[in-house]
Amino acid sequence: MRAVHKRYLREFFPAMLAYVILLFLSVGWLKTLEGSLARTLVTLLPVLPIAFVIRAMVRVIRDQDEFERRIDLESIAIAGGIGAFGFFTYGMLLNARVIAAPPAEAVAIWVLPVLLGCFGVVKCAVRLYYRAR
């Protein structure tokens, strides 16, 4: 494993651990809080570690070689397209009242996990594509 990827893992995993811990803490803590400011601050606690995850992703992409960057760029483009197409299709079905509408926040909160999940799956596929060539 190259140094750039080791650094990524050193930055990524602590940030994700902090996210998971803060997510559980904030959900529990919200049940006891009143007032908009306090609820806003506690709700946004898990967002801070995600900013560090994104920072780690940007740094690893910036510091990779050209071929690795190409794989990541293609993967994020395809993943973005898949995620956008999926949410667009879902929105069309909601608009037609073919499926029951969940609360808006239930949809909005899934945008980033869907994008990152698609990116991970697509990146594996793109790597295999280039390996086979």
C-alpha positions in Angstrom: 0.0 0.0 0.0 1.4 3.4 -1.0 2.0 6.2 1.6 -0.9 8.3 0.2 -3.4 5.5 0.8 -2.0 4.8 4.3 -2.5 8.5 5.1 -6.0 8.3 3.7 -6.9 5.4 6.0 -5.3 7.2 9.0 -7.6 10.2 8.3 -10.7 8.3 7.2 -11.2 5.7 9.9 -10.9 8.1 12.9 -13.3 10.5 11.2 -15.8 7.8 10.5 -15.5 6.5 14.1 -16.1 10.0 15.4 -19.1 10.3 13.1 -20.7 7.1 14.4 -20.1 8.0 18.0 -21.4 11.6 17.6 -24.4 10.3 15.6 -25.5 8.0 18.4 -24.8 10.6 21.1 -26.7 13.4 19.2 -29.7 11.2 18.6 -29.9 10.3 22.2 -29.2 13.8 23.4 -31.8 15.4 21.1 -34.6 13.6 23.1 -33.7 15.7 26.1 -33.2 19.1 24.6 -35.5 22.0 24.0 -34.8 25.2 22.1 -33.8 25.7 18.5 -30.1 26.7 19.1 -29.3 23.7 21.3 -31.1 21.3 19.0 -29.4 22.7 15.9 -25.9 22.4 17.5 -26.4 18.9 18.7 -28.0 17.8 15.4 -25.0 19.2 13.5 -22.4 17.5 15.7 -22.0 14.4 13.4 -21.6 16.7 10.3 -18.1 17.9 11.4 -16.4 14.5 11.1 -18.0 14.0 7.7 -16.2 17.2 6.6 -13.0 15.5 7.6 -13.9 12.4 5.6 -14.5 14.6 2.6 -11.2 16.3 3.2 -9.4 13.0 3.4 -11.0 12.0 0.1 -10.0 15.2 -1.6 -6.4 14.8 -0.3 -6.1 11.2 -1.5 -7.4 12.1 -4.9 -5.2 15.1 -5.2 -2.1 13.1 -4.2 -2.7 10.0 -6.3 -1.0 9.4 -9.7 -2.9 10.3 -12.9 -4.2 6.8 -13.5 -5.7 6.5 -9.9 -7.2 9.9 -10.3 -8.8 8.9 -13.6 -10.4 5.8 -11.9 -11.7 8.0 -9.1 -13.0 10.7 -11.5 -14.8 8.1 -13.7 -16.2 6.4 -10.6 -17.5 9.6 -9.0 -19.1 10.7 -12.3 -20.8 7.3 -12.8 -21.8 7.1 -9.1 -23.2 10.7 -9.3 -25.2 9.7 -12.4 -26.6 6.6 -10.8 -27.5 8.4 -7.6 -29.1 11.3 -9.4 -31.0 8.9 -11.7 -32.2 6.9 -8.7 -33.4 9.9 -6.8 -35.0 11.4 -9.9 -36.8 8.2 -10.6 -37.9 8.0 -7.0 -39.1 11.6 -7.2 -41.1 10.9 -10.3 -42.8 7.9 -8.6 -43.5 10.0 -5.5 -45.0 12.7 -7.7 -47.2 10.2 -9.5 -48.3 8.9 -6.0 -47.3 5.4 -7.1 -45.4 5.0 -3.8 -46.1 6.5 -0.4 -44.2 9.7 0.4 -41.8 9.5 3.4 -40.9 12.6 5.3 -38.6 14.9 3.3 -35.8 14.6 5.8 -35.8 10.8 5.4 -35.0 11.3 1.7 -32.5 14.1 2.1 -30.5 12.3 4.7 -29.8 9.4 2.3 -28.2 11.5 -0.5 -24.6 11.4 0.8 -24.6 7.7 1.8 -26.1 6.8 -1.6 -23.5 8.8 -3.4 -20.6 7.4 -1.4 -22.0 3.8 -1.5 -22.4 4.0 -5.3 -18.9 5.4 -5.5 -17.4 2.5 -3.6 -19.2 -0.1 -5.7 -18.5 1.7 -9.0 -14.9 2.2 -8.2 -14.5 -1.6 -7.8 -16.1 -2.1 -11.2 -14.0 0.5 -12.9 -10.8 -0.9 -11.4 -11.8 -4.4 -12.7 -12.5 -2.8 -16.1 -9.1 -1.3 -16.4 -7.4 -4.4 -15.0 -9.0 -6.5 -17.8 -7.8 -4.2 -20.5 
